[in-house]
Amino acid sequence: MKWDKKWNDGIILALETAFISWFTYAFLYQNYLLYKWHRGSPLPSKIPFVLAGIFVGLAFLAWKGRNLLKPLRENNGGALDERS
């Protein structure tokens, strides 16, 4: 089975998005602990940091995803652009 270039680009994009989301979450949470948390106090909730990681991942996906849609618009003769 021969992989299509679109599938390869999609897999790479998914891996990049997952890595950026995780890295953002880890970076923000670790920096919060480093500068705001004190030994002996309870650990803060991870939920805001997870949500920030998801938001950054989705923003990255939207930014990179528009490049994947350009060939579809060009092959379609601009039909997608005329509707909007």
N, CA, C and O atoms as a Maestro MAE file, in Angstrom:
{
 s_m_m2io_version
 :::
 2.0.0
}

f_m_ct {
 s_m_title
 :::
 protein
 m_atom[336] {
  # First column is atom index #
  i_m_mmod_type
  r_m_x_coord
  r_m_y_coord
  r_m_z_coord
  i_m_residue_number
  s_m_chain_name
  s_m_pdb_residue_name
  s_m_pdb_atom_name
  i_m_atomic_number
  :::
  1 25 0.845 -1.172 0.000 1 A "MET " " N  " 7
  2 3 0.000 0.000 0.000 1 A "MET " " CA " 6
  3 2 0.895 1.241 0.000 1 A "MET " " C  " 6
  4 15 1.773 1.388 0.850 1 A "MET " " O  " 8
  5 25 0.667 2.096 -0.933 2 A "LYS " " N  " 7
  6 3 1.468 3.305 -1.044 2 A "LYS " " CA " 6
  7 2 0.760 4.447 -0.312 2 A "LYS " " C  " 6
  8 15 -0.422 4.719 -0.525 2 A "LYS " " O  " 8
  9 25 1.526 5.097 0.550 3 A "TRP " " N  " 7
  10 3 0.969 6.213 1.300 3 A "TRP " " CA " 6
  11 2 0.901 7.442 0.422 3 A "TRP " " C  " 6
  12 15 1.827 7.741 -0.332 3 A "TRP " " O  " 8
  13 25 -0.174 8.129 0.529 4 A "ASP " " N  " 7
  14 3 -0.352 9.377 -0.195 4 A "ASP " " CA " 6
  15 2 0.326 10.501 0.589 4 A "ASP " " C  " 6
  16 15 0.448 10.425 1.812 4 A "ASP " " O  " 8
  17 25 0.761 11.531 -0.111 5 A "LYS " " N  " 7
  18 3 1.441 12.656 0.553 5 A "LYS " " CA " 6
  19 2 0.509 13.356 1.544 5 A "LYS " " C  " 6
  20 15 0.961 13.850 2.578 5 A "LYS " " O  " 8
  21 25 -0.782 13.401 1.235 6 A "LYS " " N  " 7
  22 3 -1.734 14.041 2.148 6 A "LYS " " CA " 6
  23 2 -1.800 13.301 3.487 6 A "LYS " " C  " 6
  24 15 -1.864 13.924 4.547 6 A "LYS " " O  " 8
  25 25 -1.782 11.952 3.425 7 A "TRP " " N  " 7
  26 3 -1.820 11.165 4.656 7 A "TRP " " CA " 6
  27 2 -0.562 11.389 5.478 7 A "TRP " " C  " 6
  28 15 -0.625 11.528 6.699 7 A "TRP " " O  " 8
  29 25 0.586 11.422 4.800 8 A "ASN " " N  " 7
  30 3 1.838 11.678 5.515 8 A "ASN " " CA " 6
  31 2 1.817 13.047 6.178 8 A "ASN " " C  " 6
  32 15 2.218 13.190 7.332 8 A "ASN " " O  " 8
  33 25 1.348 14.054 5.445 9 A "ASP " " N  " 7
  34 3 1.263 15.401 6.013 9 A "ASP " " CA " 6
  35 2 0.296 15.439 7.194 9 A "ASP " " C  " 6
  36 15 0.556 16.113 8.191 9 A "ASP " " O  " 8
  37 25 -0.808 14.722 7.083 10 A "GLY " " N  " 7
  38 3 -1.785 14.686 8.171 10 A "GLY " " CA " 6
  39 2 -1.242 14.016 9.421 10 A "GLY " " C  " 6
  40 15 -1.489 14.480 10.534 10 A "GLY " " O  " 8
  41 25 -0.505 12.929 9.245 11 A "ILE " " N  " 7
  42 3 0.083 12.233 10.393 11 A "ILE " " CA " 6
  43 2 1.142 13.104 11.060 11 A "ILE " " C  " 6
  44 15 1.198 13.202 12.286 11 A "ILE " " O  " 8
  45 25 1.975 13.731 10.244 12 A "ILE " " N  " 7
  46 3 3.005 14.613 10.798 12 A "ILE " " CA " 6
  47 2 2.362 15.789 11.528 12 A "ILE " " C  " 6
  48 15 2.823 16.182 12.599 12 A "ILE " " O  " 8
  49 25 1.308 16.347 10.956 13 A "LEU " " N  " 7
  50 3 0.607 17.466 11.592 13 A "LEU " " CA " 6
  51 2 -0.002 17.042 12.931 13 A "LEU " " C  " 6
  52 15 0.056 17.793 13.905 13 A "LEU " " O  " 8
  53 25 -0.584 15.846 12.983 14 A "ALA " " N  " 7
  54 3 -1.166 15.359 14.236 14 A "ALA " " CA " 6
  55 2 -0.090 15.169 15.305 14 A "ALA " " C  " 6
  56 15 -0.303 15.515 16.467 14 A "ALA " " O  " 8
  57 25 1.049 14.628 14.921 15 A "LEU " " N  " 7
  58 3 2.139 14.446 15.879 15 A "LEU " " CA " 6
  59 2 2.698 15.785 16.356 15 A "LEU " " C  " 6
  60 15 2.981 15.958 17.541 15 A "LEU " " O  " 8
  61 25 2.855 16.728 15.430 16 A "GLU " " N  " 7
  62 3 3.333 18.062 15.816 16 A "GLU " " CA " 6
  63 2 2.355 18.732 16.777 16 A "GLU " " C  " 6
  64 15 2.766 19.348 17.760 16 A "GLU " " O  " 8
  65 25 1.072 18.610 16.492 17 A "THR " " N  " 7
  66 3 0.050 19.225 17.342 17 A "THR " " CA " 6
  67 2 0.066 18.615 18.741 17 A "THR " " C  " 6
  68 15 -0.002 19.334 19.738 17 A "THR " " O  " 8
  69 25 0.157 17.289 18.810 18 A "ALA " " N  " 7
  70 3 0.200 16.626 20.116 18 A "ALA " " CA " 6
  71 2 1.443 17.047 20.896 18 A "ALA " " C  " 6
  72 15 1.365 17.303 22.098 18 A "ALA " " O  " 8
  73 25 2.580 17.120 20.223 19 A "PHE " " N  " 7
  74 3 3.813 17.520 20.902 19 A "PHE " " CA " 6
  75 2 3.735 18.961 21.397 19 A "PHE " " C  " 6
  76 15 4.129 19.250 22.527 19 A "PHE " " O  " 8
  77 25 3.236 19.855 20.570 20 A "ILE " " N  " 7
  78 3 3.144 21.263 20.970 20 A "ILE " " CA " 6
  79 2 2.156 21.434 22.123 20 A "ILE " " C  " 6
  80 15 2.403 22.223 23.036 20 A "ILE " " O  " 8
  81 25 1.042 20.703 22.090 21 A "SER " " N  " 7
  82 3 0.071 20.778 23.189 21 A "SER " " CA " 6
  83 2 0.698 20.301 24.496 21 A "SER " " C  " 6
  84 15 0.582 20.966 25.526 21 A "SER " " O  " 8
  85 25 1.363 19.148 24.450 22 A "TRP " " N  " 7
  86 3 1.983 18.611 25.657 22 A "TRP " " CA " 6
  87 2 3.095 19.531 26.152 22 A "TRP " " C  " 6
  88 15 3.197 19.786 27.352 22 A "TRP " " O  " 8
  89 25 3.921 20.026 25.245 23 A "PHE " " N  " 7
  90 3 5.029 20.896 25.631 23 A "PHE " " CA " 6
  91 2 4.510 22.187 26.267 23 A "PHE " " C  " 6
  92 15 5.077 22.667 27.248 23 A "PHE " " O  " 8
  93 25 3.444 22.742 25.714 24 A "THR " " N  " 7
  94 3 2.864 23.964 26.280 24 A "THR " " CA " 6
  95 2 2.342 23.712 27.684 24 A "THR " " C  " 6
  96 15 2.593 24.496 28.599 24 A "THR " " O  " 8
  97 25 1.609 22.605 27.852 25 A "TYR " " N  " 7
  98 3 1.093 22.256 29.180 25 A "TYR " " CA " 6
  99 2 2.243 22.095 30.178 25 A "TYR " " C  " 6
  100 15 2.209 22.671 31.266 25 A "TYR " " O  " 8
  101 25 3.252 21.318 29.811 26 A "ALA " " N  " 7
  102 3 4.364 21.055 30.724 26 A "ALA " " CA " 6
  103 2 5.136 22.335 31.045 26 A "ALA " " C  " 6
  104 15 5.515 22.563 32.194 26 A "ALA " " O  " 8
  105 25 5.365 23.158 30.040 27 A "PHE " " N  " 7
  106 3 6.106 24.403 30.239 27 A "PHE " " CA " 6
  107 2 5.356 25.343 31.178 27 A "PHE " " C  " 6
  108 15 5.944 25.887 32.112 27 A "PHE " " O  " 8
  109 25 4.063 25.534 30.934 28 A "LEU " " N  " 7
  110 3 3.283 26.455 31.766 28 A "LEU " " CA " 6
  111 2 3.157 25.952 33.205 28 A "LEU " " C  " 6
  112 15 3.298 26.727 34.151 28 A "LEU " " O  " 8
  113 25 2.891 24.659 33.367 29 A "TYR " " N  " 7
  114 3 2.718 24.105 34.712 29 A "TYR " " CA " 6
  115 2 4.032 24.146 35.487 29 A "TYR " " C  " 6
  116 15 4.050 24.495 36.667 29 A "TYR " " O  " 8
  117 25 5.118 23.793 34.828 30 A "GLN " " N  " 7
  118 3 6.407 23.792 35.504 30 A "GLN " " CA " 6
  119 2 6.830 25.214 35.894 30 A "GLN " " C  " 6
  120 15 7.357 25.428 36.985 30 A "GLN " " O  " 8
  121 25 6.603 26.168 35.014 31 A "ASN " " N  " 7
  122 3 6.945 27.549 35.352 31 A "ASN " " CA " 6
  123 2 6.076 28.078 36.486 31 A "ASN " " C  " 6
  124 15 6.552 28.827 37.339 31 A "ASN " " O  " 8
  125 25 4.800 27.689 36.497 32 A "TYR " " N  " 7
  126 3 3.943 28.109 37.605 32 A "TYR " " CA " 6
  127 2 4.474 27.551 38.922 32 A "TYR " " C  " 6
  128 15 4.568 28.265 39.920 32 A "TYR " " O  " 8
  129 25 4.821 26.258 38.907 33 A "LEU " " N  " 7
  130 3 5.352 25.659 40.128 33 A "LEU " " CA " 6
  131 2 6.664 26.314 40.543 33 A "LEU " " C  " 6
  132 15 6.911 26.507 41.734 33 A "LEU " " O  " 8
  133 25 7.480 26.647 39.600 34 A "LEU " " N  " 7
  134 3 8.784 27.231 39.902 34 A "LEU " " CA " 6
  135 2 8.658 28.606 40.550 34 A "LEU " " C  " 6
  136 15 9.391 28.922 41.487 34 A "LEU " " O  " 8
  137 25 7.730 29.424 40.054 35 A "TYR " " N  " 7
  138 3 7.667 30.811 40.516 35 A "TYR " " CA " 6
  139 2 6.574 31.094 41.542 35 A "TYR " " C  " 6
  140 15 6.677 32.080 42.271 35 A "TYR " " O  " 8
  141 25 5.540 30.275 41.625 36 A "LYS " " N  " 7
  142 3 4.418 30.585 42.518 36 A "LYS " " CA " 6
  143 2 4.231 29.579 43.655 36 A "LYS " " C  " 6
  144 15 3.706 29.935 44.710 36 A "LYS " " O  " 8
  145 25 4.650 28.342 43.457 37 A "TRP " " N  " 7
  146 3 4.369 27.297 44.432 37 A "TRP " " CA " 6
  147 2 5.467 27.261 45.481 37 A "TRP " " C  " 6
  148 15 6.638 27.478 45.170 37 A "TRP " " O  " 8
  149 25 5.083 26.984 46.741 38 A "HIS " " N  " 7
  150 3 6.053 26.891 47.828 38 A "HIS " " CA " 6
  151 2 5.978 25.503 48.441 38 A "HIS " " C  " 6
  152 15 4.907 24.900 48.508 38 A "HIS " " O  " 8
  153 25 7.116 25.004 48.885 39 A "ARG " " N  " 7
  154 3 7.188 23.661 49.472 39 A "ARG " " CA " 6
  155 2 6.243 23.572 50.668 39 A "ARG " " C  " 6
  156 15 6.196 24.460 51.520 39 A "ARG " " O  " 8
  157 25 5.504 22.489 50.701 40 A "GLY " " N  " 7
  158 3 4.558 22.276 51.792 40 A "GLY " " CA " 6
  159 2 3.135 22.665 51.443 40 A "GLY " " C  " 6
  160 15 2.195 22.167 52.062 40 A "GLY " " O  " 8
  161 25 2.953 23.533 50.478 41 A "SER " " N  " 7
  162 3 1.592 23.894 50.079 41 A "SER " " CA " 6
  163 2 1.078 22.861 49.074 41 A "SER " " C  " 6
  164 15 1.867 22.229 48.371 41 A "SER " " O  " 8
  165 25 -0.238 22.692 49.008 42 A "PRO " " N  " 7
  166 3 -0.784 21.691 48.080 42 A "PRO " " CA " 6
  167 2 -0.525 22.086 46.626 42 A "PRO " " C  " 6
  168 15 -0.450 23.266 46.283 42 A "PRO " " O  " 8
  169 25 -0.393 21.072 45.795 43 A "LEU " " N  " 7
  170 3 -0.166 21.333 44.372 43 A "LEU " " CA " 6
  171 2 -1.418 21.938 43.745 43 A "LEU " " C  " 6
  172 15 -2.533 21.551 44.095 43 A "LEU " " O  " 8
  173 25 -1.247 22.874 42.830 44 A "PRO " " N  " 7
  174 3 -2.409 23.487 42.174 44 A "PRO " " CA " 6
  175 2 -3.038 22.518 41.171 44 A "PRO " " C  " 6
  176 15 -2.434 21.518 40.782 44 A "PRO " " O  " 8
  177 25 -4.240 22.834 40.773 45 A "SER " " N  " 7
  178 3 -4.941 22.029 39.779 45 A "SER " " CA " 6
  179 2 -4.235 22.123 38.426 45 A "SER " " C  " 6
  180 15 -3.730 23.178 38.042 45 A "SER " " O  " 8
  181 25 -4.212 21.002 37.718 46 A "LYS " " N  " 7
  182 3 -3.579 20.980 36.394 46 A "LYS " " CA " 6
  183 2 -4.556 21.362 35.285 46 A "LYS " " C  " 6
  184 15 -4.142 21.578 34.146 46 A "LYS " " O  " 8
  185 25 -5.830 21.445 35.602 47 A "ILE " " N  " 7
  186 3 -6.854 21.664 34.577 47 A "ILE " " CA " 6
  187 2 -6.636 22.948 33.775 47 A "ILE " " C  " 6
  188 15 -6.736 22.893 32.549 47 A "ILE " " O  " 8
  189 25 -6.345 24.100 34.389 48 A "PRO " " N  " 7
  190 3 -6.121 25.298 33.565 48 A "PRO " " CA " 6
  191 2 -4.932 25.153 32.616 48 A "PRO " " C  " 6
  192 15 -4.947 25.687 31.507 48 A "PRO " " O  " 8
  193 25 -3.925 24.441 33.050 49 A "PHE " " N  " 7
  194 3 -2.741 24.265 32.217 49 A "PHE " " CA " 6
  195 2 -3.008 23.273 31.085 49 A "PHE " " C  " 6
  196 15 -2.493 23.433 29.979 49 A "PHE " " O  " 8
  197 25 -3.811 22.254 31.368 50 A "VAL " " N  " 7
  198 3 -4.208 21.314 30.315 50 A "VAL " " CA " 6
  199 2 -5.056 22.038 29.274 50 A "VAL " " C  " 6
  200 15 -4.868 21.846 28.073 50 A "VAL " " O  " 8
  201 25 -5.987 22.871 29.735 51 A "LEU " " N  " 7
  202 3 -6.827 23.630 28.802 51 A "LEU " " CA " 6
  203 2 -5.996 24.594 27.963 51 A "LEU " " C  " 6
  204 15 -6.268 24.775 26.776 51 A "LEU " " O  " 8
  205 25 -4.987 25.213 28.569 52 A "ALA " " N  " 7
  206 3 -4.103 26.102 27.806 52 A "ALA " " CA " 6
  207 2 -3.334 25.314 26.754 52 A "ALA " " C  " 6
  208 15 -3.159 25.787 25.631 52 A "ALA " " O  " 8
  209 25 -2.876 24.120 27.105 53 A "GLY " " N  " 7
  210 3 -2.180 23.278 26.140 53 A "GLY " " CA " 6
  211 2 -3.081 22.874 24.986 53 A "GLY " " C  " 6
  212 15 -2.656 22.876 23.831 53 A "GLY " " O  " 8
  213 25 -4.323 22.527 25.294 54 A "ILE " " N  " 7
  214 3 -5.276 22.162 24.242 54 A "ILE " " CA " 6
  215 2 -5.562 23.359 23.344 54 A "ILE " " C  " 6
  216 15 -5.614 23.218 22.122 54 A "ILE " " O  " 8
  217 25 -5.747 24.534 23.938 55 A "PHE " " N  " 7
  218 3 -6.014 25.739 23.152 55 A "PHE " " CA " 6
  219 2 -4.856 26.055 22.211 55 A "PHE " " C  " 6
  220 15 -5.077 26.356 21.038 55 A "PHE " " O  " 8
  221 25 -3.632 25.992 22.710 56 A "VAL " " N  " 7
  222 3 -2.469 26.272 21.864 56 A "VAL " " CA " 6
  223 2 -2.348 25.220 20.766 56 A "VAL " " C  " 6
  224 15 -2.002 25.547 19.631 56 A "VAL " " O  " 8
  225 25 -2.629 23.962 21.092 57 A "GLY " " N  " 7
  226 3 -2.599 22.909 20.082 57 A "GLY " " CA " 6
  227 2 -3.634 23.125 18.990 57 A "GLY " " C  " 6
  228 15 -3.346 22.930 17.809 57 A "GLY " " O  " 8
  229 25 -4.837 23.528 19.379 58 A "LEU " " N  " 7
  230 3 -5.879 23.795 18.384 58 A "LEU " " CA " 6
  231 2 -5.550 25.017 17.537 58 A "LEU " " C  " 6
  232 15 -5.835 25.041 16.340 58 A "LEU " " O  " 8
  233 25 -4.953 26.026 18.154 59 A "ALA " " N  " 7
  234 3 -4.538 27.208 17.385 59 A "ALA " " CA " 6
  235 2 -3.461 26.833 16.372 59 A "ALA " " C  " 6
  236 15 -3.487 27.295 15.232 59 A "ALA " " O  " 8
  237 25 -2.522 26.001 16.787 60 A "PHE " " N  " 7
  238 3 -1.481 25.539 15.867 60 A "PHE " " CA " 6
  239 2 -2.093 24.708 14.744 60 A "PHE " " C  " 6
  240 15 -1.714 24.852 13.582 60 A "PHE " " O  " 8
  241 25 -3.044 23.835 15.095 61 A "LEU " " N  " 7
  242 3 -3.701 22.997 14.092 61 A "LEU " " CA " 6
  243 2 -4.456 23.850 13.081 61 A "LEU " " C  " 6
  244 15 -4.417 23.560 11.885 61 A "LEU " " O  " 8
  245 25 -5.135 24.887 13.533 62 A "ALA " " N  " 7
  246 3 -5.855 25.777 12.614 62 A "ALA " " CA " 6
  247 2 -4.886 26.530 11.717 62 A "ALA " " C  " 6
  248 15 -5.143 26.710 10.527 62 A "ALA " " O  " 8
  249 25 -3.772 26.968 12.290 63 A "TRP " " N  " 7
  250 3 -2.780 27.717 11.516 63 A "TRP " " CA " 6
  251 2 -2.129 26.841 10.454 63 A "TRP " " C  " 6
  252 15 -1.968 27.270 9.312 63 A "TRP " " O  " 8
  253 25 -1.753 25.617 10.822 64 A "LYS " " N  " 7
  254 3 -1.117 24.723 9.858 64 A "LYS " " CA " 6
  255 2 -2.145 24.077 8.926 64 A "LYS " " C  " 6
  256 15 -1.827 23.761 7.780 64 A "LYS " " O  " 8
  257 25 -3.371 23.881 9.410 65 A "GLY " " N  " 7
  258 3 -4.398 23.230 8.611 65 A "GLY " " CA " 6
  259 2 -4.813 24.031 7.398 65 A "GLY " " C  " 6
  260 15 -5.235 23.463 6.390 65 A "GLY " " O  " 8
  261 25 -4.699 25.336 7.483 66 A "ARG " " N  " 7
  262 3 -5.075 26.151 6.321 66 A "ARG " " CA " 6
  263 2 -4.148 25.890 5.142 66 A "ARG " " C  " 6
  264 15 -4.559 26.038 3.992 66 A "ARG " " O  " 8
  265 25 -2.904 25.505 5.410 67 A "ASN " " N  " 7
  266 3 -1.984 25.169 4.324 67 A "ASN " " CA " 6
  267 2 -2.366 23.851 3.659 67 A "ASN " " C  " 6
  268 15 -2.112 23.662 2.470 67 A "ASN " " O  " 8
  269 25 -2.972 22.940 4.415 68 A "LEU " " N  " 7
  270 3 -3.412 21.678 3.826 68 A "LEU " " CA " 6
  271 2 -4.649 21.871 2.961 68 A "LEU " " C  " 6
  272 15 -4.899 21.078 2.053 68 A "LEU " " O  " 8
  273 25 -5.430 22.922 3.234 69 A "LEU " " N  " 7
  274 3 -6.650 23.160 2.470 69 A "LEU " " CA " 6
  275 2 -6.411 23.957 1.193 69 A "LEU " " C  " 6
  276 15 -7.273 23.976 0.315 69 A "LEU " " O  " 8
  277 25 -5.271 24.608 1.072 70 A "LYS " " N  " 7
  278 3 -4.991 25.400 -0.127 70 A "LYS " " CA " 6
  279 2 -5.050 24.578 -1.409 70 A "LYS " " C  " 6
  280 15 -5.674 25.024 -2.371 70 A "LYS " " O  " 8
  281 25 -4.426 23.390 -1.473 71 A "PRO " " N  " 7
  282 3 -4.524 22.609 -2.717 71 A "PRO " " CA " 6
  283 2 -5.959 22.213 -3.060 71 A "PRO " " C  " 6
  284 15 -6.309 22.118 -4.236 71 A "PRO " " O  " 8
  285 25 -6.792 21.982 -2.044 72 A "LEU " " N  " 7
  286 3 -8.188 21.644 -2.312 72 A "LEU " " CA " 6
  287 2 -8.919 22.815 -2.951 72 A "LEU " " C  " 6
  288 15 -9.731 22.621 -3.856 72 A "LEU " " O  " 8
  289 25 -8.638 24.024 -2.489 73 A "ARG " " N  " 7
  290 3 -9.273 25.205 -3.073 73 A "ARG " " CA " 6
  291 2 -8.811 25.418 -4.508 73 A "ARG " " C  " 6
  292 15 -9.607 25.777 -5.375 73 A "ARG " " O  " 8
  293 25 -7.522 25.194 -4.756 74 A "GLU " " N  " 7
  294 3 -6.990 25.394 -6.103 74 A "GLU " " CA " 6
  295 2 -7.536 24.346 -7.069 74 A "GLU " " C  " 6
  296 15 -7.862 24.673 -8.210 74 A "GLU " " O  " 8
  297 25 -7.640 23.089 -6.630 75 A "ASN " " N  " 7
  298 3 -8.154 22.023 -7.489 75 A "ASN " " CA " 6
  299 2 -9.644 22.158 -7.732 75 A "ASN " " C  " 6
  300 15 -10.151 21.687 -8.750 75 A "ASN " " O  " 8
  301 25 -10.338 22.781 -6.829 76 A "ASN " " N  " 7
  302 3 -11.781 22.925 -6.934 76 A "ASN " " CA " 6
  303 2 -12.169 24.141 -7.768 76 A "ASN " " C  " 6
  304 15 -13.357 24.409 -7.951 76 A "ASN " " O  " 8
  305 25 -11.211 24.860 -8.262 77 A "GLY " " N  " 7
  306 3 -11.499 26.031 -9.076 77 A "GLY " " CA " 6
  307 2 -12.000 27.212 -8.279 77 A "GLY " " C  " 6
  308 15 -12.662 28.096 -8.823 77 A "GLY " " O  " 8
  309 25 -11.692 27.235 -7.000 78 A "GLY " " N  " 7
  310 3 -12.115 28.357 -6.171 78 A "GLY " " CA " 6
  311 2 -13.559 28.267 -5.728 78 A "GLY " " C  " 6
  312 15 -14.113 29.260 -5.256 78 A "GLY " " O  " 8
  313 25 -14.192 27.103 -5.864 79 A "ALA " " N  " 7
  314 3 -15.596 26.963 -5.495 79 A "ALA " " CA " 6
  315 2 -15.806 27.213 -4.004 79 A "ALA " " C  " 6
  316 15 -16.839 27.753 -3.611 79 A "ALA " " O  " 8
  317 25 -14.849 26.831 -3.178 80 A "LEU " " N  " 7
  318 3 -15.001 27.067 -1.746 80 A "LEU " " CA " 6
  319 2 -14.925 28.548 -1.418 80 A "LEU " " C  " 6
  320 15 -15.579 29.013 -0.485 80 A "LEU " " O  " 8
  321 25 -14.128 29.294 -2.182 81 A "ASP " " N  " 7
  322 3 -13.990 30.719 -1.924 81 A "ASP " " CA " 6
  323 2 -15.234 31.494 -2.350 81 A "ASP " " C  " 6
  324 15 -15.546 32.523 -1.752 81 A "ASP " " O  " 8
  325 25 -15.951 31.020 -3.372 82 A "GLU " " N  " 7
  326 3 -17.117 31.744 -3.874 82 A "GLU " " CA " 6
  327 2 -18.292 31.674 -2.906 82 A "GLU " " C  " 6
  328 15 -19.118 32.586 -2.872 82 A "GLU " " O  " 8
  329 25 -18.376 30.605 -2.118 83 A "ARG " " N  " 7
  330 3 -19.490 30.453 -1.188 83 A "ARG " " CA " 6
  331 2 -19.384 31.399 -0.009 83 A "ARG " " C  " 6
  332 15 -20.401 31.828 0.537 83 A "ARG " " O  " 8
  333 25 -18.192 31.723 0.383 84 A "SER " " N  " 7
  334 3 -18.043 32.560 1.576 84 A "SER " " CA " 6
  335 2 -18.048 34.029 1.251 84 A "SER " " C  " 6
  336 15 -17.931 34.861 2.150 84 A "SER " " O  " 8
  :::
 }
 m_bond[335] {
  # First column is bond index #
  i_m_from
  i_m_to
  i_m_order
  :::
  1 1 2 1
  2 2 3 1
  3 3 4 2
  4 3 5 1
  5 5 6 1
  6 6 7 1
  7 7 8 2
  8 7 9 1
  9 9 10 1
  10 10 11 1
  11 11 12 2
  12 11 13 1
  13 13 14 1
  14 14 15 1
  15 15 16 2
  16 15 17 1
  17 17 18 1
  18 18 19 1
  19 19 20 2
  20 19 21 1
  21 21 22 1
  22 22 23 1
  23 23 24 2
  24 23 25 1
  25 25 26 1
  26 26 27 1
  27 27 28 2
  28 27 29 1
  29 29 30 1
  30 30 31 1
  31 31 32 2
  32 31 33 1
  33 33 34 1
  34 34 35 1
  35 35 36 2
  36 35 37 1
  37 37 38 1
  38 38 39 1
  39 39 40 2
  40 39 41 1
  41 41 42 1
  42 42 43 1
  43 43 44 2
  44 43 45 1
  45 45 46 1
  46 46 47 1
  47 47 48 2
  48 47 49 1
  49 49 50 1
  50 50 51 1
  51 51 52 2
  52 51 53 1
  53 53 54 1
  54 54 55 1
  55 55 56 2
  56 55 57 1
  57 57 58 1
  58 58 59 1
  59 59 60 2
  60 59 61 1
  61 61 62 1
  62 62 63 1
  63 63 64 2
  64 63 65 1
  65 65 66 1
  66 66 67 1
  67 67 68 2
  68 67 69 1
  69 69 70 1
  70 70 71 1
  71 71 72 2
  72 71 73 1
  73 73 74 1
  74 74 75 1
  75 75 76 2
  76 75 77 1
  77 77 78 1
  78 78 79 1
  79 79 80 2
  80 79 81 1
  81 81 82 1
  82 82 83 1
  83 83 84 2
  84 83 85 1
  85 85 86 1
  86 86 87 1
  87 87 88 2
  88 87 89 1
  89 89 90 1
  90 90 91 1
  91 91 92 2
  92 91 93 1
  93 93 94 1
  94 94 95 1
  95 95 96 2
  96 95 97 1
  97 97 98 1
  98 98 99 1
  99 99 100 2
  100 99 101 1
  101 101 102 1
  102 102 103 1
  103 103 104 2
  104 103 105 1
  105 105 106 1
  106 106 107 1
  107 107 108 2
  108 107 109 1
  109 109 110 1
  110 110 111 1
  111 111 112 2
  112 111 113 1
  113 113 114 1
  114 114 115 1
  115 115 116 2
  116 115 117 1
  117 117 118 1
  118 118 119 1
  119 119 120 2
  120 119 121 1
  121 121 122 1
  122 122 123 1
  123 123 124 2
  124 123 125 1
  125 125 126 1
  126 126 127 1
  127 127 128 2
  128 127 129 1
  129 129 130 1
  130 130 131 1
  131 131 132 2
  132 131 133 1
  133 133 134 1
  134 134 135 1
  135 135 136 2
  136 135 137 1
  137 137 138 1
  138 138 139 1
  139 139 140 2
  140 139 141 1
  141 141 142 1
  142 142 143 1
  143 143 144 2
  144 143 145 1
  145 145 146 1
  146 146 147 1
  147 147 148 2
  148 147 149 1
  149 149 150 1
  150 150 151 1
  151 151 152 2
  152 151 153 1
  153 153 154 1
  154 154 155 1
  155 155 156 2
  156 155 157 1
  157 157 158 1
  158 158 159 1
  159 159 160 2
  160 159 161 1
  161 161 162 1
  162 162 163 1
  163 163 164 2
  164 163 165 1
  165 165 166 1
  166 166 167 1
  167 167 168 2
  168 167 169 1
  169 169 170 1
  170 170 171 1
  171 171 172 2
  172 171 173 1
  173 173 174 1
  174 174 175 1
  175 175 176 2
  176 175 177 1
  177 177 178 1
  178 178 179 1
  179 179 180 2
  180 179 181 1
  181 181 182 1
  182 182 183 1
  183 183 184 2
  184 183 185 1
  185 185 186 1
  186 186 187 1
  187 187 188 2
  188 187 189 1
  189 189 190 1
  190 190 191 1
  191 191 192 2
  192 191 193 1
  193 193 194 1
  194 194 195 1
  195 195 196 2
  196 195 197 1
  197 197 198 1
  198 198 199 1
  199 199 200 2
  200 199 201 1
  201 201 202 1
  202 202 203 1
  203 203 204 2
  204 203 205 1
  205 205 206 1
  206 206 207 1
  207 207 208 2
  208 207 209 1
  209 209 210 1
  210 210 211 1
  211 211 212 2
  212 211 213 1
  213 213 214 1
  214 214 215 1
  215 215 216 2
  216 215 217 1
  217 217 218 1
  218 218 219 1
  219 219 220 2
  220 219 221 1
  221 221 222 1
  222 222 223 1
  223 223 224 2
  224 223 225 1
  225 225 226 1
  226 226 227 1
  227 227 228 2
  228 227 229 1
  229 229 230 1
  230 230 231 1
  231 231 232 2
  232 231 233 1
  233 233 234 1
  234 234 235 1
  235 235 236 2
  236 235 237 1
  237 237 238 1
  238 238 239 1
  239 239 240 2
  240 239 241 1
  241 241 242 1
  242 242 243 1
  243 243 244 2
  244 243 245 1
  245 245 246 1
  246 246 247 1
  247 247 248 2
  248 247 249 1
  249 249 250 1
  250 250 251 1
  251 251 252 2
  252 251 253 1
  253 253 254 1
  254 254 255 1
  255 255 256 2
  256 255 257 1
  257 257 258 1
  258 258 259 1
  259 259 260 2
  260 259 261 1
  261 261 262 1
  262 262 263 1
  263 263 264 2
  264 263 265 1
  265 265 266 1
  266 266 267 1
  267 267 268 2
  268 267 269 1
  269 269 270 1
  270 270 271 1
  271 271 272 2
  272 271 273 1
  273 273 274 1
  274 274 275 1
  275 275 276 2
  276 275 277 1
  277 277 278 1
  278 278 279 1
  279 279 280 2
  280 279 281 1
  281 281 282 1
  282 282 283 1
  283 283 284 2
  284 283 285 1
  285 285 286 1
  286 286 287 1
  287 287 288 2
  288 287 289 1
  289 289 290 1
  290 290 291 1
  291 291 292 2
  292 291 293 1
  293 293 294 1
  294 294 295 1
  295 295 296 2
  296 295 297 1
  297 297 298 1
  298 298 299 1
  299 299 300 2
  300 299 301 1
  301 301 302 1
  302 302 303 1
  303 303 304 2
  304 303 305 1
  305 305 306 1
  306 306 307 1
  307 307 308 2
  308 307 309 1
  309 309 310 1
  310 310 311 1
  311 311 312 2
  312 311 313 1
  313 313 314 1
  314 314 315 1
  315 315 316 2
  316 315 317 1
  317 317 318 1
  318 318 319 1
  319 319 320 2
  320 319 321 1
  321 321 322 1
  322 322 323 1
  323 323 324 2
  324 323 325 1
  325 325 326 1
  326 326 327 1
  327 327 328 2
  328 327 329 1
  329 329 330 1
  330 330 331 1
  331 331 332 2
  332 331 333 1
  333 333 334 1
  334 334 335 1
  335 335 336 2
  :::
 }
}
